Amino acid sequence: MLPQLEEIAQKRRRLGIKQSELAKLSGVSQSLIAKLESGKIDSSYTKVKNIFEALEKLEVHTKIQAGKVLHTEIVGIQKNEPVSKVVQLMKSHGYSQIPVFDGKHPVGSISEKTLLNQILAGKDLAQIAKLPIEAIMEEAFPQVDEDAPLSLISSLLQVYSAVLVSRKGAAVGIITKADLLRIM
C-alpha cells in the first residue's frame, strides 16, 4: 500500500530537492508532481509508485542519522540536586527540559511542565525548591545510537521532548525538536 499523496511534498522538502529533480528521478513531469502536491489531481498507481520509489531511494542515500543532528553539550543534572538548581540551569541555558543522571547514567528527566504541575498541584514554592529532583522527575528520555535514522528520532520526538544519543552505552549528545528544526 502506498503512503498518502500528501507525503510527497513533505518527503521532497525534507530531502531538500526541487519538484523538477524529483520528476526527473521518477520519470514523470514536474507539473504532475506540482498538481499532486497541491491536491488538484489523482494520478495513476504506476506514476505515484515511481515517485515514492524515487523518494525512498533518495532517503536511503541522504539518510540523516542521529550523529549528524545531535547537540553534543548535554546540560544535565544529578538526581540528588535540589529543584532550585534545575530551575537555575533551565533559565541560564534557555532549555525547557533537562535529563537527570545518577552519575553518568540517565535515570529521569525534568521539564518546565513537570515544575508547573508541582505548582498547579498547590505545593509551596519554597518546599518544591528544596526537594531533590528525583522526588519529582519523570521517566528518562529514550536513548538511540549515533546511527539511528532521522525517521526514528522524529517519531520519538512526537512523544518525548528530547532523545539522548549514546555511544557504547554512554550519552554523547541530545536531540530536541529545536535541533530537528535547525537542520531543515
Rosetta silent file (secondary structure, phi, psi, omega in degrees, C-alpha in Angstrom):
SEQUENCE: MLPQLEEIAQKRRRLGIKQSELAKLSGVSQSLIAKLESGKIDSSYTKVKNIFEALEKLEVHTKIQAGKVLHTEIVGIQKNEPVSKVVQLMKSHGYSQIPVFDGKHPVGSISEKTLLNQILAGKDLAQIAKLPIEAIMEEAFPQVDEDAPLSLISSLLQVYSAVLVSRKGAAVGIITKADLLRIM
SCORE:     score description
SCORE:     0.000 S_00000001
   1 L     0.000  134.637 -179.213    0.000    0.000    0.000 S_00000001
   2 L   -79.948  151.615  173.601    1.320    3.419   -0.928 S_00000001
   3 L   -65.335  172.029  178.348    1.634    6.293    1.545 S_00000001
   4 L   -67.175  147.542 -179.577   -0.775    9.221    1.332 S_00000001
   5 L   -60.010  -30.308 -179.932   -0.240   11.650   -1.566 S_00000001
   6 H   -60.187  -22.979 -177.237    0.289   14.488    0.929 S_00000001
   7 H   -73.396  -17.939 -179.627    3.562   12.827    1.917 S_00000001
   8 H   -58.761  -52.696 -178.804    5.129   13.542   -1.471 S_00000001
   9 H   -63.716  -41.870 -179.400    5.628   17.234   -0.684 S_00000001
  10 H   -60.546  -49.597 -178.378    6.690   16.544    2.904 S_00000001
  11 H   -65.591  -42.084 -179.253    9.314   13.996    1.907 S_00000001
  12 H   -60.876  -45.618  179.787   10.551   16.069   -1.014 S_00000001
  13 H   -65.509  -41.068  179.657   11.025   19.150    1.174 S_00000001
  14 H   -61.599  -34.866  179.059   12.685   17.139    3.928 S_00000001
  15 H   -81.148  -12.293  177.584   15.145   15.818    1.357 S_00000001
  16 L    72.802   33.620  178.925   15.709   19.344    0.046 S_00000001
  17 L  -114.604  155.661  179.959   15.024   18.615   -3.619 S_00000001
  18 L   -83.287  161.287  176.636   13.015   20.533   -6.195 S_00000001
  19 H   -57.696  -41.109 -178.289    9.922   19.235   -7.936 S_00000001
  20 H   -63.679  -37.451  178.288   11.855   19.124  -11.221 S_00000001
  21 H   -66.453  -43.772  178.202   14.577   16.942   -9.664 S_00000001
  22 H   -63.451  -40.361  179.236   12.006   14.519   -8.266 S_00000001
  23 H   -60.065  -45.144 -179.481   10.236   14.459  -11.622 S_00000001
  24 H   -62.897  -43.882 -178.851   13.445   13.544  -13.416 S_00000001
  25 H   -67.627  -29.626 -176.122   14.299   10.791  -10.921 S_00000001
  26 H  -101.602   -2.690  176.628   10.812    9.260  -11.065 S_00000001
  27 L    73.681   31.081  176.932   10.223    9.601  -14.806 S_00000001
  28 L  -127.898  173.762 -179.903    7.210   11.921  -14.598 S_00000001
  29 L   -83.284  154.830  177.093    6.659   15.578  -15.403 S_00000001
  30 H   -63.989  -35.975 -179.177    7.289   18.384  -12.935 S_00000001
  31 H   -65.784  -33.083  176.871    3.751   19.622  -13.498 S_00000001
  32 H   -63.419  -44.392  179.643    2.361   16.225  -12.411 S_00000001
  33 H   -63.736  -42.789  178.337    4.261   16.491   -9.131 S_00000001
  34 H   -60.084  -43.532 -179.692    3.065   20.072   -8.636 S_00000001
  35 H   -67.977  -39.049  177.452   -0.549   19.013   -9.235 S_00000001
  36 H   -64.618  -43.766 -179.132   -0.244   16.000   -6.912 S_00000001
  37 H   -65.819  -32.621  179.892    1.289   18.142   -4.164 S_00000001
  38 H   -86.305   -6.810  178.320   -1.446   20.754   -4.478 S_00000001
  39 L    78.293   17.604 -177.518   -4.147   18.075   -4.480 S_00000001
  40 L   -78.986  -25.395 -179.891   -5.501   19.138   -7.858 S_00000001
  41 L  -142.102  161.539  167.181   -5.380   15.653   -9.410 S_00000001
  42 L  -106.720  144.727 -177.377   -5.121   11.980   -8.643 S_00000001
  43 L  -116.359  175.212  178.862   -2.652   10.070  -10.763 S_00000001
  44 L   -68.416  154.030  179.633   -2.219    6.502  -11.871 S_00000001
  45 H   -56.172  -44.250 -175.821   -0.899    3.982   -9.403 S_00000001
  46 H   -61.667  -44.284 -178.962    2.210    3.380  -11.510 S_00000001
  47 H   -67.601  -42.533  178.975    3.245    7.042  -11.619 S_00000001
  48 H   -65.413  -39.708  178.156    2.661    7.581   -7.908 S_00000001
  49 H   -60.768  -43.584  178.481    4.540    4.361   -7.150 S_00000001
  50 H   -61.393  -39.815  179.241    7.504    5.612   -9.214 S_00000001
  51 H   -63.866  -47.197 -179.578    7.511    8.897   -7.294 S_00000001
  52 H   -67.078  -34.288  176.490    7.525    7.155   -3.909 S_00000001
  53 H   -65.480  -40.159  177.333   10.241    4.738   -5.037 S_00000001
  54 H   -63.773  -42.663  178.303   12.411    7.687   -6.115 S_00000001
  55 H   -62.745  -41.173 -179.946   11.818    9.383   -2.760 S_00000001
  56 H   -63.903  -41.432  177.675   12.703    6.194   -0.900 S_00000001
  57 H   -62.038  -41.773  178.240   15.969    5.823   -2.830 S_00000001
  58 H   -64.309  -40.735 -179.940   16.853    9.415   -2.006 S_00000001
  59 H   -62.463  -38.588  178.971   16.049    8.898    1.665 S_00000001
  60 H   -66.484  -42.202 -178.037   18.387    5.915    1.808 S_00000001
  61 H   -73.554  -31.459 -178.400   21.189    7.837    0.089 S_00000001
  62 L  -108.822   27.445 -175.338   20.769   11.009    2.104 S_00000001
  63 L   -55.932  116.543  177.627   19.884    9.256    5.315 S_00000001
  64 L   -87.712  130.191 -178.413   20.367   11.680    8.166 S_00000001
  65 E  -112.541  162.405 -177.090   21.477    9.959   11.320 S_00000001
  66 H   -52.847  -40.000 -178.221   21.395   10.962   14.964 S_00000001
  67 H   -60.473  -22.167 -179.120   25.141   11.610   14.997 S_00000001
  68 H   -91.457  -12.252 -174.476   24.695   14.415   12.445 S_00000001
  69 H  -109.848  -25.293 -170.031   21.889   16.170   14.330 S_00000001
  70 L   -60.624  153.993  174.333   22.816   15.848   17.982 S_00000001
  71 E  -100.525  114.996 -170.192   23.774   18.664   20.279 S_00000001
  72 L   -75.353  -21.943  178.219   26.989   17.464   21.951 S_00000001
  73 L   -85.724  106.491  177.894   26.790   19.627   25.055 S_00000001
  74 L   -93.311  114.020  174.970   24.421   17.770   27.365 S_00000001
  75 L   -93.296  108.294 -179.256   23.229   20.013   30.145 S_00000001
  76 L  -128.226 -179.318 -178.615   22.010   17.589   32.772 S_00000001
  77 E  -143.633  150.457  178.576   21.592   17.413   36.494 S_00000001
  78 E   -80.691  147.294 -173.304   22.181   14.789   39.163 S_00000001
  79 L   -62.570  -24.169 -177.192   19.121   13.200   40.760 S_00000001
  80 L   -92.283   -1.405  178.298   20.036   14.321   44.293 S_00000001
  81 L   -71.287  153.401  178.419   20.383   18.033   43.406 S_00000001
  82 E   -74.437  153.307  179.694   17.648   20.405   44.637 S_00000001
  83 H   -57.399  -34.802 -179.968   14.902   21.533   42.266 S_00000001
  84 H   -56.943  -34.028 -179.164   16.107   25.124   42.665 S_00000001
  85 H   -69.624  -38.141  179.297   19.329   24.177   40.858 S_00000001
  86 H   -68.486  -34.422  177.451   17.500   22.773   37.834 S_00000001
  87 H   -62.881  -43.213  178.256   15.416   25.940   37.602 S_00000001
  88 H   -62.520  -42.830  178.857   18.649   27.971   37.503 S_00000001
  89 H   -61.837  -45.021 -179.519   20.088   25.684   34.804 S_00000001
  90 H   -61.605  -43.596  179.548   16.966   25.957   32.667 S_00000001
  91 H   -64.076  -48.345 -174.513   16.971   29.745   32.961 S_00000001
  92 H   -68.474  -30.399 -179.033   20.665   30.181   32.231 S_00000001
  93 H  -100.959  -11.536 -179.274   20.678   27.860   29.199 S_00000001
  94 L    73.419   27.873 -179.233   17.196   28.586   27.912 S_00000001
  95 L   -98.076  149.758  177.893   16.170   24.918   27.988 S_00000001
  96 L  -104.486   -6.561  176.827   12.690   23.647   28.716 S_00000001
  97 E  -150.239  147.793 -177.555   13.786   20.093   29.569 S_00000001
  98 E  -142.499  137.005  175.758   16.880   18.534   31.092 S_00000001
  99 E   -73.502  150.020  178.862   17.957   14.916   31.564 S_00000001
 100 E  -110.118  133.549 -176.480   18.512   13.672   35.102 S_00000001
 101 E  -118.838  154.089  166.906   21.545   11.482   35.832 S_00000001
 102 E  -117.636   95.830 -170.153   22.763    9.135   38.532 S_00000001
 103 L    72.198 -118.453  178.349   26.463    9.510   37.922 S_00000001
 104 L  -103.169   -0.310 -175.984   26.748    9.049   34.152 S_00000001
 105 E   -96.484  125.661  177.024   23.548    7.011   33.761 S_00000001
 106 E   -68.804  129.092 -177.961   20.337    8.758   32.694 S_00000001
 107 E  -124.367   -8.607 -178.594   17.582    7.952   35.201 S_00000001
 108 E  -174.852 -171.345  177.301   14.936   10.569   34.518 S_00000001
 109 E  -148.226  158.670  176.517   14.026   13.916   33.068 S_00000001
 110 E  -140.468  138.769 -177.455   12.646   17.173   34.294 S_00000001
 111 E  -135.685  170.271  175.347   10.845   19.807   32.280 S_00000001
 112 H   -57.147  -37.928  179.551    9.062   23.102   32.709 S_00000001
 113 H   -60.670  -42.880  178.409    5.843   21.093   32.540 S_00000001
 114 H   -59.432  -46.208 -178.840    6.957   18.943   35.480 S_00000001
 115 H   -66.168  -43.195  179.242    7.718   22.028   37.529 S_00000001
 116 H   -63.513  -36.940  177.691    4.473   23.760   36.583 S_00000001
 117 H   -62.427  -35.460  177.531    2.486   20.653   37.545 S_00000001
 118 H   -65.801  -41.732  179.541    4.009   20.822   41.033 S_00000001
 119 H   -67.618  -44.325 -179.517    2.964   24.456   41.357 S_00000001
 120 H   -65.722  -23.814  177.556   -0.528   23.778   39.975 S_00000001
 121 L   -75.570   -2.741  175.643   -0.913   20.963   42.500 S_00000001
 122 L    88.383   13.064  179.591   -0.803   23.679   45.147 S_00000001
 123 L   -76.170  148.765 -179.987    2.591   22.854   46.620 S_00000001
 124 L   -68.492  131.895 -178.593    4.556   25.604   48.326 S_00000001
 125 H   -58.700  -40.249 -179.868    7.272   27.078   46.084 S_00000001
 126 H   -64.586  -37.732  178.608    9.846   27.094   48.875 S_00000001
 127 H   -68.960  -43.090  179.678    9.201   23.391   49.544 S_00000001
 128 H   -59.970  -43.577 -177.330    9.399   22.480   45.864 S_00000001
 129 H   -60.052  -31.109 -177.843   12.713   24.333   45.518 S_00000001
 130 H   -86.920  -16.490 -178.358   14.285   22.253   48.324 S_00000001
 131 L   -63.079  146.052  171.567   13.103   18.852   47.051 S_00000001
 132 E   -71.381  147.076 -176.729   15.662   16.573   45.425 S_00000001
 133 H   -56.754  -36.134 -178.401   14.993   16.295   41.709 S_00000001
 134 H   -61.152  -18.613  179.326   14.411   12.545   41.975 S_00000001
 135 H   -73.704  -23.389 -177.783   11.285   13.292   44.031 S_00000001
 136 L  -125.877   -2.104 -175.240    9.523   14.935   41.083 S_00000001
 137 L   -64.652  157.462  176.050   11.404   13.745   37.980 S_00000001
 138 E  -102.183 -176.212 -178.362    9.680   11.963   35.126 S_00000001
 139 L   -62.067  157.322 -179.684   10.896    8.989   33.099 S_00000001
 140 L   -68.699  152.792  174.310   14.239    9.209   31.319 S_00000001
 141 L   -66.077  148.183  177.272   14.424   10.340   27.719 S_00000001
 142 L   -66.297  156.026 -179.996   14.744    7.459   25.265 S_00000001
 143 E  -117.704  141.207  175.603   18.241    6.643   24.015 S_00000001
 144 E  -131.462  160.417  174.727   19.332    5.855   20.466 S_00000001
 145 E   -77.987  165.623 -179.815   22.677    5.043   18.876 S_00000001
 146 L   -61.429  -25.734 -177.954   24.527    7.575   16.736 S_00000001
 147 L   -94.221   10.110  177.563   23.462    5.747   13.583 S_00000001
 148 L   -63.379  136.609 -177.826   19.729    5.877   14.375 S_00000001
 149 E   -73.568  156.744  179.652   17.797    7.271   11.390 S_00000001
 150 H   -58.050  -34.531 -179.338   16.044   10.620   11.421 S_00000001
 151 H   -62.049  -39.239  177.857   12.685    8.872   10.981 S_00000001
 152 H   -66.934  -44.087 -179.230   13.106    7.082   14.340 S_00000001
 153 H   -62.792  -44.213  178.623   14.172   10.286   16.086 S_00000001
 154 H   -59.232  -42.593  179.156   11.212   12.195   14.622 S_00000001
 155 H   -63.258  -43.311  179.930    8.830    9.511   15.843 S_00000001
 156 H   -65.341  -36.994 -178.752   10.291    9.585   19.354 S_00000001
 157 H   -72.985   -9.662  173.306   10.108   13.386   19.487 S_00000001
 158 L   -76.497  -20.457 -178.643    6.377   13.209   18.857 S_00000001
 159 L  -108.886  -40.440 -176.760    6.074   11.552   22.280 S_00000001
 160 L  -109.131  156.740 -179.343    9.131   12.760   24.217 S_00000001
 161 L   -84.834  -11.639  177.994   10.600   16.247   24.470 S_00000001
 162 E  -158.344  161.779  176.776   14.161   15.010   23.863 S_00000001
 163 E  -132.531  131.210  175.902   16.166   11.962   22.806 S_00000001
 164 E   -88.540  141.647  177.501   19.597   11.077   24.185 S_00000001
 165 E  -107.946  130.392 -176.349   22.213    9.793   21.748 S_00000001
 166 E  -122.977  154.248  175.023   24.611    7.206   23.090 S_00000001
 167 E  -131.077  119.596 -178.487   27.869    5.612   22.055 S_00000001
 168 L    53.480   39.921  175.368   28.816    2.334   23.750 S_00000001
 169 L    85.245   -7.937 -179.343   26.164    2.946   26.401 S_00000001
 170 E  -104.640  135.682  179.107   27.341    6.447   27.334 S_00000001
 171 E   -67.454  124.396 -179.773   25.283    9.549   26.496 S_00000001
 172 E  -118.052   -4.170 -179.675   27.215   11.666   23.978 S_00000001
 173 E  -173.903  173.080 -179.759   24.517   14.054   22.846 S_00000001
 174 E  -139.217  145.577  177.190   20.917   15.143   22.976 S_00000001
 175 E  -127.090  129.655  175.933   18.374   15.929   20.262 S_00000001
 176 E  -119.091  175.836  177.483   15.308   18.094   20.783 S_00000001
 177 H   -59.626  -36.386  179.468   12.607   19.316   18.420 S_00000001
 178 H   -62.180  -36.170  178.243   14.573   22.552   18.050 S_00000001
 179 H   -65.495  -38.012  177.833   17.576   20.575   16.751 S_00000001
 180 H   -66.826  -41.141  178.644   15.418   18.972   14.061 S_00000001
 181 H   -64.011  -31.597 -179.216   14.069   22.347   13.006 S_00000001
 182 H   -64.378  -31.951 -177.566   17.635   23.623   12.782 S_00000001
 183 H   -85.257   -9.331 -177.676   18.545   21.123   10.038 S_00000001
 184 L   -79.512    0.000    0.000   15.547   21.950    7.845 S_00000001
